[in-house]
């Protein structure tokens, strides 16, 4: 990969990432103008000619010296504030005079091998031979606040990582009111926008809309990324499909308040902005202080939404999740919650562990209720000491008893929360996020701890680490069931109260980092009332995340479909549970087939299952071990959509195309349906594949399809077929 600089006088930059290119230029007055983002181009001289041609021409009658007339129609790389652009700015600084004009100019640039880390924040990583980083420094001539824009282009992926450092080089305080991680401008008259909203039990619903004039905002102001909107977005041509058409994706590596804005002017200049939510953000920069924005990941595909998804999958798997877990097989786990809730004992847990081992499960997870006086969800959060009466001994003794059955051991925690009825809250009521002289909303019988305070993070670390050490835990389920309200800190001065949401996230990441460093072999699975904080920031510490509390196979088809547009299968916690809804029955083989699309496990009581279903559990665990490498490390292809098709299908294809797993779910039984030919994807057309009974030319599978039909009558019937290259 080469980042090429041409025309020294014009300072044009081009980053080549995989099969894509990204270019911008310093204008004669020192501002940054965007030139191009799309498929790979090598014509640097022609790119330079785009300067001045990608802004909408002014009317002939206007004086060319009246330069403000074109600013709102220009494509900006760093969008200024309050100089006539009239669209979201890249950054906004309130200066000592009280105004917000932010108009920085080019100062310098430098090239770095590989990818630097971000101070206090998770970010993608890359070795020197895998990526190259460009830093461009701008400075506002009035405030002397500098903006260091960082771009990392990956060698083998059509993806770029972006962030910004804001440094106050002036001699007066400056108030940062907006600091985006990404600004991307387009000239385009017919774009669609794809986004992913939801709520508890219905996370990451896929939406695709025609982009209209005006501004569309996708956001969270809940203190965490949240169920309601995922910090990700796709812009694509109206004609783009899974396999054809241009698609641009962006994903924020952050777990707190965010805003994605898509602003389209009447003349079809479209601006994509991604970063911290400006509504709930301010940061006071004293002279010499700096602020690091979260990282944004952007990717381009000339070949449809599927290629875009696979680019993000490779980026997150190979350059974001902890290196320790990048290629390591994930354990098959069973969580005791659905089987026992708070009504468990050492004897019940040991019996469950024994049955789990006999049927192929690797790990038993003890969920809520093992600590303090926790026998309901109304108390004891924050009191992270084992209830030795309930578990008949110490946590170390319980862990030894579980492991004696031949399985590993894990525990549930909710480290960020505190119950009103807890020893911790009685001792430190000021440690809860709160506004003085205002009532504090009580939600799920808990409050949010103020992680902007180092002493709070220290306390939680010491308590949680002591349990991990005593039990020699193999796994930790990290839950977060509460959003922020009455957002204030008793430890911050009034002028810094707007810093609380981001300082909280920095404290969260600090706790994750310390636990990960102290216990490098601990598998941490993220959770937030199910999938409420399923974002790239958490995946930098937790290689897998509980996709949703809703394990109903039918609902999971939609949830996992939406999740797959950015996040790899290896990150999606997916388990077999009992049928949630009596009116809609899914056979256990279909519940397993849907759960095979992620990290596999069980949410039920194995000791209450009939023998014939236990035999299926054993067979499912064997199947998982035999084929999960395809799910964890292979390429994922969405063949049909649950929103549009009664036959929902996907493929997990080995990187070398030597084998693949085809999964098909026949959602609703139809007496008139006798089967169909399902077109496959991703195969080399010159190869031949065997499904175990006969061979099929790949060209036929790609063009005519593979014949599938439901093996029996009924709703939610599934097929899973393993193909190998003949």
Residue pairs with C-beta under 8 A, 6 or more apart in sequence:
1 16
1 17
1 131
1 132
1 153
1 154
1 155
2 16
2 132
3 13
3 14
3 15
3 16
3 111
3 132
3 134
3 153
4 14
4 16
4 44
5 11
5 12
5 13
5 14
5 109
6 12
6 14
6 44
6 45
6 48
7 48
10 25
10 26
10 48
10 51
11 25
11 26
11 106
11 109
12 23
12 24
12 25
12 26
12 35
12 44
12 47
12 48
12 51
13 23
13 24
13 25
13 109
13 134
13 136
14 21
14 22
14 23
14 41
14 44
14 47
15 21
15 22
15 23
15 132
15 134
15 151
15 153
15 160
16 40
16 153
17 153
17 154
17 155
17 157
17 158
17 159
17 160
18 40
18 154
18 155
18 156
18 157
18 158
18 159
18 311
19 39
19 40
19 158
19 302
20 37
20 38
20 39
20 40
20 158
20 159
20 299
20 300
21 36
21 37
21 38
21 39
21 40
21 41
22 36
22 37
22 151
22 153
22 160
23 34
23 35
23 36
23 37
23 41
23 47
23 50
24 32
24 33
24 34
24 35
24 77
25 32
25 33
25 35
25 48
25 51
26 32
26 33
26 106
27 33
27 51
29 105
30 105
30 106
30 138
31 76
31 78
31 80
31 103
31 104
31 105
31 106
32 76
32 77
32 78
32 106
32 136
32 138
32 149
33 51
33 54
33 74
33 75
33 76
33 77
34 54
34 75
34 76
34 77
34 184
34 185
35 47
35 50
35 51
35 54
35 75
36 47
36 50
37 184
37 186
37 248
37 298
37 300
38 246
38 300
38 302
39 246
39 300
39 302
41 47
54 74
54 75
54 187
55 70
55 73
55 74
55 75
56 70
56 73
56 267
56 269
58 64
58 69
58 70
62 69
68 83
68 84
71 80
71 83
71 84
71 85
72 84
72 85
72 86
72 87
72 265
72 269
73 265
73 267
73 269
74 85
74 269
75 185
75 186
75 187
75 269
76 85
76 90
76 183
76 185
76 271
77 149
77 183
77 185
78 90
78 91
78 104
78 138
78 147
78 149
78 183
79 85
79 87
79 88
79 89
79 90
79 183
79 185
79 271
79 273
80 89
80 90
80 101
80 102
80 103
80 104
81 89
81 91
81 92
81 93
81 100
81 101
81 102
81 103
81 178
82 89
82 99
82 100
82 101
82 102
83 101
83 103
86 265
87 263
87 265
87 269
87 271
88 178
88 180
88 183
88 215
88 261
88 263
88 271
88 273
89 102
89 178
89 180
90 147
90 164
90 178
90 180
90 183
90 273
91 102
91 147
91 164
91 166
91 176
91 178
91 179
91 180
92 100
92 102
92 176
92 177
92 178
92 278
93 100
93 102
93 140
93 143
93 145
93 166
93 174
93 175
93 176
93 177
94 100
94 174
94 175
94 177
95 101
95 142
95 143
95 172
95 174
95 175
96 143
96 172
96 173
96 174
100 177
101 142
102 140
102 143
102 145
103 140
103 141
103 142
104 138
104 139
104 140
104 141
104 145
104 146
104 147
105 138
105 139
105 140
105 141
106 136
106 137
106 138
107 137
107 138
107 139
107 146
108 136
108 137
109 134
109 135
109 136
109 137
110 134
110 135
111 132
111 133
111 134
111 135
112 132
112 133
112 134
112 135
113 128
113 132
113 133
114 126
114 127
114 128
114 129
114 130
114 131
114 132
114 133
115 123
115 124
115 125
115 126
115 130
115 131
115 133
115 152
115 161
116 133
116 150
117 123
117 125
118 163
118 292
118 294
118 295
119 292
120 292
120 506
120 509
120 510
121 253
121 254
121 292
121 294
121 295
121 506
121 509
121 537
122 253
122 295
122 320
122 509
122 536
122 537
122 540
122 541
123 161
123 163
123 253
123 295
123 320
123 540
124 152
124 161
124 253
124 295
124 297
124 315
124 319
124 320
125 319
125 320
125 323
126 152
126 154
126 319
129 155
130 154
130 155
130 156
130 319
131 152
131 153
131 154
131 155
132 152
132 153
132 155
133 150
133 151
133 152
133 153
134 150
134 151
134 152
134 153
135 148
135 149
135 150
135 151
136 148
136 149
136 151
137 146
137 147
137 148
137 149
138 146
138 147
138 148
138 149
139 145
139 146
139 147
139 169
140 146
140 147
143 168
143 170
143 172
143 174
144 168
144 169
144 170
144 171
145 166
145 167
145 168
145 169
145 170
145 174
145 285
146 166
146 167
146 168
146 169
147 164
147 165
147 166
147 167
148 164
148 165
148 166
148 167
149 162
149 164
150 161
150 162
150 163
150 164
150 165
151 160
151 161
151 162
152 160
152 161
152 162
153 160
154 160
154 161
154 315
154 319
157 299
157 311
157 314
157 315
157 319
158 299
158 300
158 301
158 311
159 297
159 298
159 299
159 300
159 311
159 312
159 315
160 297
160 298
160 299
161 295
161 296
161 297
162 181
162 182
162 295
162 296
162 297
162 298
163 181
163 292
163 293
163 294
163 295
163 296
164 179
164 180
164 181
164 292
164 293
165 290
165 291
165 292
165 293
166 176
166 179
166 285
166 290
166 291
166 293
167 285
167 289
167 290
167 291
168 174
168 285
168 286
168 287
168 288
168 289
168 290
169 287
169 288
170 287
171 287
172 287
173 284
173 285
173 286
173 287
174 284
174 285
175 282
175 283
175 284
175 285
176 282
176 283
176 284
176 285
176 291
177 278
177 281
177 282
178 275
178 276
178 278
178 281
179 275
179 276
179 281
179 283
179 291
179 293
180 273
180 274
180 275
180 276
180 293
181 252
181 254
181 274
181 275
181 276
181 293
181 294
181 295
181 296
182 250
182 272
182 273
182 274
182 275
182 296
182 298
183 271
183 272
183 273
184 248
184 250
184 271
184 272
184 298
185 269
185 270
185 271
185 272
186 235
186 248
186 269
186 270
186 271
186 272
187 268
187 269
187 270
188 268
188 270
189 268
190 210
190 237
190 238
191 210
191 211
191 235
191 236
191 237
191 238
191 264
191 270
192 208
192 209
192 210
192 211
192 235
192 236
192 237
192 238
192 240
193 208
193 209
193 211
193 216
193 233
193 234
193 235
193 262
194 206
194 207
194 208
194 209
194 233
194 234
194 235
194 236
194 305
194 565
195 207
195 218
195 229
195 230
195 232
195 233
195 234
195 260
196 204
196 205
196 206
196 207
196 229
196 230
196 232
196 562
196 563
196 565
197 204
197 205
197 207
197 218
197 228
197 229
197 230
198 204
198 205
198 227
198 228
198 229
198 230
198 531
198 559
198 562
199 227
199 228
200 227
200 529
200 530
200 532
200 549
201 530
201 548
201 549
201 550
201 555
202 548
202 550
202 555
202 558
202 559
203 227
203 230
203 530
203 531
203 532
203 534
203 547
203 548
203 559
203 562
203 563
204 230
204 531
204 534
204 559
204 562
204 563
205 558
205 562
206 558
206 561
206 562
206 565
206 641
206 643
210 238
211 235
211 262
211 264
211 270
212 264
213 264
213 265
213 266
214 263
214 264
215 261
215 262
215 263
215 264
216 261
216 262
216 263
217 259
217 260
217 261
218 229
218 233
218 259
218 260
218 261
218 262
219 229
219 257
219 258
219 259
219 260
219 277
219 279
220 226
220 228
220 229
220 231
220 256
220 257
220 258
220 277
221 257
221 277
221 279
221 280
222 228
222 257
222 483
222 484
223 256
223 257
223 448
223 483
223 484
223 487
223 501
223 504
224 255
224 256
224 480
224 483
224 484
224 528
224 532
224 533
225 231
225 254
225 255
225 256
225 258
225 532
225 533
225 534
225 535
225 537
226 483
226 532
226 533
227 528
227 529
227 530
227 531
227 532
230 534
230 535
230 566
231 251
231 252
231 254
231 258
231 260
231 274
231 535
231 536
232 249
232 250
232 251
232 252
232 260
232 565
232 566
233 249
233 250
233 260
233 262
233 272
233 274
234 247
234 248
234 249
234 250
234 305
234 308
234 565
235 247
235 248
235 249
235 262
235 270
235 272
236 245
236 246
236 247
236 248
236 305
237 245
237 246
237 247
239 245
240 246
240 247
240 304
240 305
241 304
241 305
242 304
242 305
242 306
242 637
242 638
242 681
243 303
243 304
243 306
243 307
243 681
244 303
244 304
245 302
245 303
245 304
246 300
246 301
246 302
247 300
247 301
247 304
247 305
247 307
247 308
248 272
248 298
248 299
248 300
248 301
248 308
249 298
249 299
249 300
249 301
249 308
249 311
249 312
249 565
249 566
250 260
250 272
250 274
250 296
250 297
250 298
250 299
251 296
251 297
251 298
251 312
251 536
251 566
252 258
252 260
252 274
252 275
252 294
252 295
252 296
252 297
252 535
252 536
252 537
253 294
253 295
253 296
253 297
253 320
253 535
253 536
253 537
253 540
254 276
254 294
254 295
254 505
254 535
254 536
254 537
255 505
255 508
255 509
255 533
255 535
255 537
255 538
256 276
256 501
256 502
256 504
256 505
257 276
257 277
257 279
257 280
257 281
257 501
257 502
258 274
258 275
258 276
258 277
259 273
259 274
259 275
259 276
259 277
259 278
259 279
260 272
260 273
260 274
261 271
261 272
261 273
261 274
262 270
262 271
262 272
262 273
263 270
263 271
263 273
264 270
264 271
274 296
275 293
275 294
275 296
276 293
276 294
276 502
280 487
280 498
280 501
281 498
281 499
281 501
281 502
282 498
282 499
283 291
283 498
283 499
283 502
284 495
284 496
284 499
285 291
294 537
297 312
297 315
297 536
299 308
299 311
299 312
299 315
300 308
301 307
301 308
301 311
305 565
306 637
306 638
306 681
308 565
309 564
309 565
309 566
309 636
309 638
310 635
310 636
312 565
312 566
312 567
312 568
313 567
313 568
313 569
313 635
313 636
314 568
316 536
316 539
316 566
316 567
316 568
316 571
317 326
317 568
317 570
317 571
317 633
318 326
320 536
320 539
320 540
321 539
321 540
321 543
321 570
321 571
322 516
322 540
322 541
322 543
324 520
324 521
325 523
325 543
326 543
327 633
329 625
329 628
329 629
329 632
330 523
330 543
330 544
330 570
330 599
330 600
330 628
330 632
331 362
331 363
331 408
331 474
331 475
331 523
332 360
332 361
332 362
332 363
332 600
332 601
332 602
332 621
332 624
332 625
333 361
333 362
333 363
333 364
333 365
333 410
333 475
333 575
333 601
333 602
334 352
334 356
334 361
334 363
334 364
334 365
334 601
334 602
334 603
334 604
334 606
335 365
335 367
335 477
335 575
335 601
335 602
335 603
336 344
336 348
336 349
336 352
336 364
336 365
336 366
336 367
337 367
337 368
337 412
337 603
338 577
338 578
338 603
338 604
338 605
339 352
339 604
339 605
339 606
339 607
339 608
340 348
340 605
341 369
342 368
342 369
342 374
342 375
342 376
344 366
344 369
344 390
345 390
345 391
345 392
346 391
346 392
346 393
346 398
346 401
347 392
349 364
349 366
349 391
349 398
349 401
349 402
350 401
350 402
350 405
351 607
352 364
352 605
352 606
352 607
353 364
353 402
353 405
353 406
353 407
354 405
355 606
355 607
355 614
356 364
356 405
356 407
356 602
356 606
357 405
357 406
357 407
358 618
359 606
359 614
359 617
359 618
359 621
360 617
360 618
360 620
360 621
360 622
360 625
361 407
361 601
361 602
361 606
361 617
361 621
362 407
362 408
363 407
363 408
363 409
363 410
363 474
363 475
363 601
364 402
364 407
364 408
364 409
364 410
365 409
365 410
365 411
365 412
365 475
365 477
366 398
366 409
366 410
366 411
366 412
367 412
367 477
368 374
368 377
368 412
368 414
369 375
369 387
369 390
370 386
370 387
370 390
370 391
370 395
370 411
370 412
371 380
371 383
371 384
371 385
371 386
371 387
372 379
372 380
372 382
372 383
372 384
372 385
372 387
372 422
372 423
373 379
373 380
373 383
373 387
374 380
374 381
374 383
374 387
375 390
377 444
377 445
378 419
378 421
378 445
379 419
379 421
379 422
379 445
380 419
380 421
380 422
381 414
381 417
381 418
381 419
381 422
381 446
382 417
382 418
382 419
382 422
382 423
382 424
382 425
382 449
383 422
383 423
383 424
384 413
384 415
384 460
384 463
384 464
384 466
384 467
385 463
385 467
386 394
386 395
386 398
386 467
388 394
388 395
391 398
392 398
394 470
395 411
395 467
395 470
395 471
396 470
396 471
396 472
398 409
398 471
399 409
399 470
399 471
399 472
399 473
402 409
403 409
408 474
408 475
409 471
409 472
409 473
409 474
409 475
410 473
410 474
410 475
410 476
410 477
410 523
411 467
411 471
411 473
411 475
411 476
411 477
412 476
412 477
412 479
413 464
413 476
413 477
413 478
413 479
414 446
414 478
414 479
414 480
414 481
415 460
415 464
415 478
415 511
416 448
416 449
416 451
416 460
416 480
416 482
416 508
417 446
417 447
417 448
417 449
417 480
417 481
417 482
418 424
418 425
418 431
418 432
418 446
418 447
418 448
418 449
419 425
419 445
419 446
419 447
420 442
420 445
420 446
420 447
421 445
424 431
424 459
425 431
425 432
425 447
430 490
430 491
431 449
431 450
431 453
431 456
432 440
432 447
432 448
432 449
432 450
433 447
433 448
433 449
433 450
433 484
433 486
433 487
433 488
433 489
433 500
433 504
434 440
434 447
434 486
434 488
434 490
435 486
435 487
435 488
436 488
436 490
438 486
439 486
440 447
440 485
440 486
441 485
441 486
443 482
443 483
443 485
444 481
444 482
446 481
446 482
447 482
448 482
448 483
448 484
448 504
449 456
449 460
450 456
450 489
450 490
450 491
450 500
450 504
451 457
451 503
451 504
451 505
451 506
451 507
451 508
451 511
452 489
452 491
452 492
452 499
452 500
452 503
452 504
452 506
452 507
453 489
453 491
453 507
454 507
456 507
457 507
457 510
457 511
460 511
461 511
461 514
461 515
464 515
465 514
465 515
465 518
465 519
467 473
468 476
468 515
468 518
468 519
468 522
469 519
473 519
473 522
474 521
474 522
474 523
475 522
475 523
475 524
475 525
476 515
476 522
476 523
476 524
476 525
477 525
477 527
477 546
478 524
478 525
478 526
478 527
478 542
479 527
479 528
479 529
480 527
480 528
480 529
480 532
480 533
481 528
481 529
484 501
484 504
487 500
487 501
488 497
488 500
489 497
489 500
489 503
492 499
492 500
492 503
505 537
509 537
509 541
512 524
512 538
512 541
512 542
513 541
515 522
515 524
516 522
516 524
516 541
523 543
523 544
524 541
524 542
524 543
525 542
525 544
525 545
525 546
525 573
525 599
526 533
526 534
526 538
526 539
526 541
526 542
526 544
526 545
526 546
527 545
527 546
527 573
528 534
529 549
530 546
530 547
530 548
530 549
530 550
531 545
531 546
531 547
531 548
531 549
531 559
531 563
533 545
534 545
534 547
534 563
534 567
536 566
536 567
538 545
539 545
539 567
539 571
543 570
543 571
544 570
544 571
544 572
544 573
544 598
544 599
545 567
545 571
545 572
545 573
546 573
547 556
547 559
547 560
547 563
547 572
547 573
547 574
547 598
548 555
548 556
548 559
550 556
550 559
550 580
551 574
551 575
551 576
551 577
551 580
551 591
551 595
551 603
552 577
552 579
552 580
552 581
552 584
552 586
553 586
553 590
553 591
553 594
553 595
553 665
553 716
554 584
554 586
554 667
554 716
555 580
556 574
556 594
556 595
557 594
557 642
557 648
557 665
557 667
558 642
558 643
560 572
560 574
560 594
560 597
560 598
561 638
561 641
561 642
561 643
561 648
563 572
564 572
564 636
564 638
564 650
568 636
569 597
569 598
569 631
569 632
569 636
569 652
570 598
570 599
570 631
570 632
570 633
571 598
571 599
572 597
572 598
572 599
573 598
573 599
573 601
574 594
574 595
574 596
574 597
574 598
574 599
574 600
574 601
575 595
575 600
575 601
575 602
575 603
576 588
576 591
576 592
576 595
576 600
576 601
576 602
576 603
576 604
576 617
576 620
577 591
577 602
577 603
577 604
578 603
578 604
579 585
579 586
579 591
584 715
584 716
585 715
585 716
586 715
586 716
587 714
587 716
587 717
587 718
588 613
588 616
588 617
589 616
589 620
589 718
590 665
590 716
590 717
590 718
592 600
592 616
592 620
592 623
593 663
593 665
593 718
593 719
593 720
594 665
594 718
595 601
596 623
596 624
596 627
596 628
596 631
596 661
596 663
596 720
597 631
597 650
597 652
597 663
598 631
600 620
600 621
600 624
600 628
602 617
606 614
606 617
609 617
623 720
627 652
627 661
627 722
629 654
630 652
630 653
630 654
630 659
630 660
630 661
631 652
631 661
633 655
634 652
634 653
634 654
634 655
634 660
634 661
635 652
635 653
635 654
635 655
635 682
636 650
636 651
636 652
636 653
637 650
637 651
637 652
637 653
637 680
637 681
637 682
638 650
639 649
639 650
639 651
639 678
639 679
639 680
639 681
640 647
640 648
640 649
640 678
641 648
642 648
642 667
646 666
646 667
646 668
646 670
646 673
647 664
647 665
647 666
647 667
647 676
647 678
647 708
648 664
648 665
648 667
649 662
649 663
649 664
649 665
649 678
649 708
650 662
650 663
651 660
651 661
651 662
651 663
651 680
651 681
651 682
652 660
652 661
652 663
653 659
653 660
653 682
653 683
654 660
657 682
657 683
657 684
657 687
657 725
658 724
658 725
659 722
659 723
659 724
659 725
660 682
660 683
660 689
660 722
660 723
661 720
661 721
661 722
661 723
662 678
662 680
662 706
662 719
662 720
662 721
662 722
662 723
663 718
663 719
663 720
664 678
664 708
664 718
664 719
664 720
664 721
665 716
665 717
665 718
666 673
666 710
666 715
666 716
666 717
666 718
666 719
667 715
667 716
668 715
669 710
669 713
669 714
669 715
669 717
673 709
673 710
674 709
675 707
675 708
675 709
675 710
676 705
676 707
676 708
676 709
677 704
677 705
677 706
677 707
677 708
678 705
678 706
678 707
678 708
679 701
679 702
679 703
679 704
679 705
679 706
680 701
680 702
680 705
680 706
681 702
683 689
683 698
683 701
683 702
684 698
685 698
685 699
685 702
686 698
686 699
687 698
687 725
687 726
688 695
688 696
688 697
688 698
688 725
688 726
689 695
689 696
689 698
689 701
689 723
689 724
689 725
689 726
690 696
690 723
690 724
690 725
690 726
691 706
691 721
691 722
691 723
692 721
692 722
695 726
696 706
696 723
708 719
710 717
710 719
711 717
711 719
